[in-house]
Amino acid sequence: MSALLEHVMAPEVRPFAIAAAMIVIVGSIEVVSMLVGASLSEMLGTHVDFGQPSDNGVINAISWINIGGVPLLVFLLLLLGAFSITGFLIQDVARMVAGPLPATLASVGAVVVSVPLVRAASRAIARVIPKDESYVVGLGDLVGRIGEVVIGPLDQGPPGKVSVADIHGNRHFVWAVAAPSSSPLPQGAIVLLVDRDGTRFVAVKADDELKPSKSPLSSS
């Protein structure tokens, strides 16, 4: 075990070990934040549309690499994972041939190899993972729609989740909080989305005449 630890923490592979540690840390933070009704994905700015041209060079670079348009958190984990695995492999091969490369040179090689890998992975993952929002319709089109609280209760604190169908009948699971004047909205409550801020919606209890005859979830 000590030999493995020494190998992982050797100076020539330290950048890749740090990337692997970041995956564990970020993943753990996301799990904990989800348990308390928040989301690291939302904090990272999922409201930024990486599919549209931007004056920001960083956003354009991410858009080019993240060709599948997967959520930003997933993209970062993919990038860290590809960089870490590729870096370790480069150094292992170099060690068998002659000796480990300088960490800087190995890192450059890992980045060069990782970029096409992440592009291919993001395209493949985007085809199979569910998305919280659909970009076929704008998020603004969900304002005024009736939904059901699936993770709650909704109050003025950390957001919960609401299941809501768009005009085409496609179901979305969006972050939402209760309106400032609203009492807490329990899980299972039928709500009306009245406003939004980025990807976070504001909900109120739906009037009786607006409520569907059966749960929105059962009609999907």
ABEGO torsion letter per residue (X at the ends): XAAAAAAAABAAAAAAAAAAAAAAAAAAAAAAAAAAGBBAAAAAGAABBAABBBABAAAAAAAAABAAGBBAAAAAAAAAAAAAAAAAAAAAAAAAAAEBBBAAAAAAAAAAAAAAAAAAAAAAAAAABBBABBAABBAAAABGBBBBBABOBBBABBBBBBBBBBAAGBBBBBBBBBBAABBBBBBGBBBBBABBBEABBBBBBBBAAABBABBAAAAX
